[in-house]
Amino acid sequence: MKTPLTEAVSTADSQGR
């Protein structure tokens, strides 16, 4: 389940946002 939405959330989590 690789969607742009989940990817965006993963990126934000990585940035500690």
N, C-alpha and C positions, 0 to 999 in steps of 0.2 A: 504493500500500500504506500506507494511513493507519489505523493501529490504535491503540487506547488505550495499548498496551504501548510501541510505538515512540514515541508522543507523549510518554509519561512519560520515556523515556530521553532524548529530545531536550531536554526541559525540564531534566532533571538536568544534562545536558551544558552547557546554557546557564548554569546556576547554578554551574558549575565544581565540581560534586560528583563 
